[in-house]
């Protein structure tokens, strides 16, 4: 864990712990975070794990893909899709999800969270 001015980079896991073009759930304190390795794009994303449609902890098991240039995840239960960049719902009237910055360094994956979020 590295802290800087009310913001913290948490060690989430190692690169090999996340399947390429898939996701895992990481628990940071009491929060469940969905962490995605979008290998086809060479990018990493993190969001809240809870789908706001039915308040189920499921997004880490969703399918990732693209809508135009926008990377997205689809809830495995209800197929609501969310932008991995902004968290906006791309398929209806469901509220946006929280997104987090991700950093990969020396085969370790870190998630950036505000200190008041944990």
Residue pairs with C-beta under 8 A, 6 or more apart in sequence:
1 8
1 9
1 10
1 11
2 8
2 9
2 110
3 115
6 114
6 115
6 116
7 112
7 113
7 114
7 115
8 112
8 113
8 114
8 115
8 118
9 103
9 110
9 111
9 112
10 28
10 110
10 111
10 112
10 113
10 118
11 108
11 109
11 110
12 26
12 28
12 33
12 35
12 46
12 102
12 109
12 110
12 111
13 24
13 26
13 35
13 108
13 109
14 107
14 108
14 109
15 37
15 104
15 107
15 108
15 109
16 107
17 24
17 109
18 24
18 35
18 36
18 37
18 109
19 37
20 37
20 39
21 37
21 38
21 39
21 40
21 64
22 36
22 37
22 64
23 34
23 35
23 36
23 37
23 59
23 60
23 61
23 62
23 64
23 73
24 34
24 35
24 60
25 32
25 33
25 34
25 35
25 49
25 57
25 60
25 61
26 32
26 33
26 34
26 35
26 46
26 111
27 33
28 111
28 113
28 118
29 118
30 118
31 48
31 113
31 117
31 118
32 48
32 49
32 50
32 57
32 60
33 46
33 47
33 48
33 49
33 100
33 111
34 46
34 47
34 48
34 49
34 59
34 60
34 62
34 73
35 44
35 45
35 46
35 60
35 102
35 109
35 111
36 44
36 45
36 46
36 47
36 60
36 64
36 73
36 84
37 44
38 44
38 45
38 64
38 71
38 84
41 66
41 71
43 71
44 102
44 104
44 109
45 71
45 73
45 84
45 85
45 99
45 102
46 99
46 100
46 101
46 102
46 111
47 59
47 73
47 82
47 84
47 87
47 97
47 98
47 99
47 100
48 59
48 97
48 98
49 57
49 58
49 59
49 60
50 56
50 57
50 58
50 59
50 97
51 57
51 58
51 59
51 75
51 77
51 78
51 80
51 97
52 89
52 94
52 95
52 96
52 97
53 75
53 78
53 80
53 94
54 77
54 78
56 75
56 77
58 75
58 76
58 77
59 73
59 75
59 82
59 97
61 76
62 73
62 74
62 75
62 76
63 73
63 74
63 76
64 71
64 72
64 73
64 74
64 84
65 71
65 72
65 74
66 72
67 81
67 90
70 83
70 85
70 90
71 83
71 84
71 85
72 81
72 82
72 83
72 84
72 90
73 81
73 82
73 84
74 80
74 81
74 91
75 81
75 82
79 91
80 89
80 91
80 92
80 94
81 89
81 90
81 91
82 88
82 89
82 90
82 96
82 97
83 90
83 99
84 99
85 99
86 96
86 99
87 96
87 97
87 98
87 99
88 96
89 95
89 96
89 97
100 111
100 112
100 113
101 111
101 112
102 109
102 110
102 111
102 112
103 109
103 110
103 112
104 110
